[in-house]
Amino acid sequence: MIYNLAAELCDGIEVMYPSFHVQVTIEIVDKRFGPVKAEAEIAIKPVESKGFLEVLVEELESEHIFADENGSIYGSFGIDQSIQIYDEVLTTIPFEELIGKENWKEAVDSFIMEEKLKGQLEKVLNDYQFSDLSGKYKFRKRCTITELQFVK
């Protein structure tokens, strides 16, 4: 099926691409942590007024992370929380790449492949702000995704 109008694409995309879940294993660059497991719900939503599709994390929540401040390489920040990310855009796909194209589905699929999702989720995780135990200070941690699995 070829979509010739933005309205057709917007109506059909959420049926063709319902939201899906992925499980990830996150390595946080800090000797106090082992691998952290998380689950994310990913969706593809049309934004007709702006002329693109958004690939977004509707929800990502990790298991609880705790580290006392004593073991920190910086000697200060402890963590007692889980990573929670909501409605964060990973990337956008312009309608021009899809409307009137026979291979539009391949174009969308290329944005939600495992390696691409890993890289996009890592960017979001690296921008995530942790809070110290007092809640007074915010800081970031370098994160990498070592494993990503699609949940059926």
Secondary structure in CASP SS format (residue, H / E / C, confidence):
PFRMAT SS
TARGET T0000
AUTHOR 0000-0000-0000
METHOD secondary structure of the structure
MODEL  1
M C 1.00
I C 1.00
Y C 1.00
N C 1.00
L C 1.00
A H 1.00
A H 1.00
E H 1.00
L H 1.00
C H 1.00
D H 1.00
G H 1.00
I H 1.00
E H 1.00
V H 1.00
M H 1.00
Y C 1.00
P C 1.00
S C 1.00
F E 1.00
H E 1.00
V E 1.00
Q E 1.00
V E 1.00
T E 1.00
I E 1.00
E E 1.00
I E 1.00
V C 1.00
D C 1.00
K C 1.00
R C 1.00
F C 1.00
G C 1.00
P C 1.00
V E 1.00
K E 1.00
A E 1.00
E E 1.00
A E 1.00
E E 1.00
I E 1.00
A E 1.00
I E 1.00
K E 1.00
P E 1.00
V E 1.00
E C 1.00
S C 1.00
K C 1.00
G C 1.00
F E 1.00
L E 1.00
E E 1.00
V E 1.00
L E 1.00
V E 1.00
E E 1.00
E E 1.00
L E 1.00
E E 1.00
S E 1.00
E C 1.00
H C 1.00
I E 1.00
F E 1.00
A E 1.00
D C 1.00
E H 1.00
N H 1.00
G H 1.00
S C 1.00
I C 1.00
Y C 1.00
G C 1.00
S C 1.00
F C 1.00
G C 1.00
I E 1.00
D E 1.00
Q E 1.00
S C 1.00
I C 1.00
Q E 1.00
I E 1.00
Y E 1.00
D E 1.00
E E 1.00
V E 1.00
L E 1.00
T E 1.00
T E 1.00
I E 1.00
P E 1.00
F H 1.00
E H 1.00
E H 1.00
L C 1.00
I C 1.00
G C 1.00
K C 1.00
E C 1.00
N C 1.00
W H 1.00
K H 1.00
E H 1.00
A H 1.00
V H 1.00
D H 1.00
S H 1.00
F H 1.00
I C 1.00
M C 1.00
E H 1.00
E H 1.00
K H 1.00
L H 1.00
K H 1.00
G H 1.00
Q H 1.00
L H 1.00
E H 1.00
K H 1.00
V H 1.00
L H 1.00
N H 1.00
D H 1.00
Y C 1.00
Q C 1.00
F E 1.00
S E 1.00
D C 1.00
L C 1.00
S C 1.00
G C 1.00
K C 1.00
Y C 1.00
K E 1.00
F E 1.00
R C 1.00
K C 1.00
R C 1.00
C E 1.00
T E 1.00
I E 1.00
T E 1.00
E E 1.00
L E 1.00
Q E 1.00
F E 1.00
V E 1.00
K C 1.00
END
